[in-house]
Amino acid sequence: MKTIYKVFLVLFIVFLGVNLYVIDWELGFMNEENSSVHVSLVASVIGLLFVWVMHTWSKLAENK
């Protein structure tokens, strides 16, 4: 895995962890007060998927 992918992987995992920590679980996940965290939470999950796809593509390019 290239270094840049590792950096972004760690960054998105930290963002995901912080967002899960900030959510007030007693109010409920879909509560209005937690709605500000949803955008950042979804962005970190999409970022993780993007890093996985880019890593997979780079491995396919190396095999040719």
N, C-alpha and C positions, 0 to 999 in steps of 0.2 A: 504494500500500500504506500502510495506516495506520501511525502511529508505534509503536503497541503491538505490532502484528504484527512489525514490524522488530526491535524489542527482543527479543521472544521467539524470533524466527528466529535472531538472533545468539547468544542464550543457549543454545538447543538445539544449534546447530552447535558451539559451544565445548564443551558437555558431551560431544557425540559425539566430537570430536577428543581430548579428555582421556581418555575411556574407551578409545579405540583405542590411545592412547599407553601406557596403564597395563597393557594385556594383555601377558602374557609369551608371545610368539609361539613361542618355542622349546619351551615345554611343550605347546603346542597350544591351540586356541581353547576346546575343551570340557573342558579339564582342571579338576580340582576347585579348584585354587588361583585360577583365573580366574572361578569361578562367582559371586563377589561382584560382579564387574563386569557380568555379564550383565543383571541387573535394571536397572541404570542405563543400560546401552546400549540396551536395548529401550525404556525410558521416553523416552530422547532421540529415538529413531526415531519413536515414537508421537507425541511432541510436535511433531516436524517435520511429520508427516502432518496433525496437528490444525491447525497454523498454516496449512498449505496449504489445507485445507478451509475454514477460517474466512475466509481471504483470497478464495477463490473465491466463497463465499456473499456476501461483502460486495460483490464486483464484480457479481454477479447482481442484488443489491438496488439498486445504483446505476443499472442499465440500465432499470429500470421507470419 
